[in-house]
Amino acid sequence: MKGFIEFIRERGIVGFAVGFILGGAVTKVVSSFVSDIVNPILGLLLSKTRSLESMYFQIAGAKIAWGHFVSVLIDFVILSFIIYFAVKGLRLEKIDKKK
């Protein structure tokens, strides 16, 4: 057991686990922000639909859900900015470099 605890301390497993859990929580918050706030506003601005996610066009019986794709893209961009500024703000970009 002692070797396992030393491994966890040396490798920073606890910090990794905390970061993983917080990353999942931030992802849920950003997804909710995009789907509950951004999408309805963009849906109203672009057409008379309730949400951006419901926008699509049809070609020969195939439904192309471009609104959902744009929604996921917005979600990705916002999450990327949050991660970038969190890493820069906490100065974690140098954490893996050898001293």
Secondary structure, 3 states (H helix, E strand, C coil): CHHHHHHHHHHCHHHHHHHHHHHHHHHHHHHHHHHHHHHHHHHHHHCCCCCHHHCCEEECCEEECHHHHHHHHHHHHHHHHHHHHHHHHCCCCCCCCCC
